[in-house]
């Protein structure tokens, strides 16, 4: 893609609006300013759109696919060494090597085989990106993620067997449902599991996620506009 999918001035304005909404939601919940990290989801958007966000001061981004991230981010990272890149999409075990090399955080650890593959790659590369366990918070059969009741055992295996740097839980609530009870359940799971970070909330519901205790919200469309083909 040669041009930004959304004009740079709009991306800057959208970022300012989303940031202000996060701050208001945090204040309404009695939370400290800056307690929520905005992950700007740049999946399907080209480098010009990302540059517009970088120029506006955004430094934390999310991508869904390893292959797409590999094409876009190495050059951007060389120019902006302070940026933070999160993998927020499903990860195949055969992409574990690239994921460890490319990302600062991997939010979609959802099965023992993947945990083992990531542990091997981290040992080989000497690099330890932060890890989030993806929870299938609605127990939906079509979705990836660890069932809520299985989270304690899976976390124990990730920490004790694989020695992964588990820092958080992540979820996507059922489509069309009121997200608030699902966000509250994930936050409670994190508290009970002594996990400090909670990644939940997207463009349509991030304020509810902040109210429930999200430390990270993943916002794409509200910043970059509709998804694009790159």
N, C-alpha and C positions, 0 to 999 in steps of 0.2 A: 504494500500500500504506500503510495507516494504522498498522500495528504492525510492530516488528522481526520478521523471519522467525525469528530466534533470540533468546531473552531477552537483554537487555543484560548481565546478570550472566554468562551463558554466553559471550557474545562477549568480555568482558573476560578470563574464565578461559581461553578458547581462545587468545586473543592471547598471554597469558602463557606458556601451554604451548608454542605454536609458537616463540615467541622463545627460550625456554629450550632447546628442541631444536636450534634453529639454533646457539645459543652452544655447546652440547655438541659438535655436529658440527664446528664450526669449530675448537674446542680439540683435538678428536681428530685433526684434519688438520694441526695445528700452525699454524693461521692466527690472525691477530690478532683480538681481540675487536672487534666492530663492523665487520668487513670484509665483512659480508653485509647487504644491504638487503632487508628484507621488504616486498614489494609485496602489500598486502592486496587481493585481487581481489573487488571489490564488484559485479561485473556481476550483473544480475537482482535485486539486493537494494535495498530502498528506503532513503530518507534516515534513518529512525529507526535502522536497523542501522548505517549509516555513522556516525551521531552517537555511537552507543555505542562504536564503535572509536576515534573521535576523542577522546572523553572518557577513553578508556583510554590515550591518548598516541600512537596510531598516526597517522602523517602521510603515508605513501606508499601510494597506492592505484592499482589497475588497473581499467580498463573495456574492454569488448570493442567497443562500438558508439558511434560519434560521437553519434547521435541520443539514445541513453540518457544519455550523459554530459552533453549539452547541457541535458537536463531536470533533472538532479540537482545538478550541481556548481557553477554560477556563484554561487548563494546561499551554499553551503558555503564556497567559496573566499573570499567576502567576509568571512565570519566567522572563517576560519582561513587567513590569507594565507601561512602557512608550509607548507601542505600541498603535496604533489607528486603530480601525476596522470599516469599512464602509459596510453597506448593500447596494448593487447596483442592486439587482434583485427584481422582483415583490414580494409584501408582501400581504399575505392574512390577513384579519382582525383577524382571530382566532390565528394568530401567533404574534399579536402585543405585547403581554406580553413578550414573549421570545426575540423579537426584541429590545424592550426597555432595557431589562436586559443585552443583549449581546453586543450591538453595541454602538459605540461612535457617529456615524452619520448614518442617514437613508436617502438615496438619492432618494427614489422612492415613494414619497407621490403623489398619482395620482387621489384621489377621496375623496369626503366629508366623506363617511363612514369610510375610513381608518384614515383620520385626526381626527375624533371624537374618534376612538378606541385608537389611540396613545395618545391623550390628556388624556383620562381616565387612561391609564396605567402609564403615566408619573406622574400623580397626586398620584396614588396609591404607586408607587415605589420611589417617590422622586428623580427621575433620569431624566435628560432632554438632551438626545442626540441631536446633531445638526440635523436639518431637511432641506432637499432639496425637492423642488417641481419638479416632472418629467414632462417635457413639450413634447408633441407630435409635435415636431418642423416641421415635414413634413405633418401633418394632415393625417397620414396614418390610415385607418380604422381598420387595424389588430393590431395596436400598442396601448399600454397603454399610459397614459399621458394626461395632460390638454392641450386643444387646445390653441395655442398662444393667440388668441383673448380673451380667458377666464381666462388668467393668473391673471390680476389685481383683478378680483372679487374673484377668489379662494384664492389668497394670503391674501386678506382682511379678508376672512372667517377664514383662518388658524391663522392669527395673532390676530384678534379681538374677534372672537367667541371661538376658541379653545385654544388660547394663546400658540400656538406652537412656539418653537424657530427656526423660519425659517431663514436660513442663506444663502441659495443658490438655484439656478436652475440647472437642469440636463437634458441632452437630448442625443438621439442616432439618427444621421441623417439617411435618407433613404439609404438602401443598394444600392451600385453601383452608387449613385449620387455624384457629386462634393460636399464635405461636407462644403466647405468654406462659402457659403451664409447662410447655416443653423447655423453654429457656430456664424457667425456675427449677425444673428437675435437673437439668444439666449443671446449673450452678450449685445445687445441693450435692450432686454426685462429686463435683470437684472439691467441695469443702470436706466431704466425708473422706475423700481419698487423699487429702493434703496435696492437691494439685493447684498451683497458684493462678494459672491462666485459663480463660474460658473464651473460646472463639465461637461466636454465634451472632446471627443477625446479618441481613443483607439489605439491599436498597429499599425494599418495601417494609422492613420491620426492625431496622437497627435501633430505633429509639426504644422499642419494647425490650430489646436485648440489653441495652445499656441499663434500663431500669431494673432488669433481673440480675445484673452483675457481670455482663460481658466485659472482658478486658481487651478483646479484639473484635472488631466488626469488619465484615468483608463486603465492601460496597463497590460495585462496578457501574451499572447502568446510570445511577444517579450522578456519577462523575463523568463518565466517558460517552454516555449515550448508548443507543442500541448496539448489539453485537455486530461485528464486522467480519468479513472474510479477509484473511491476510495472506 
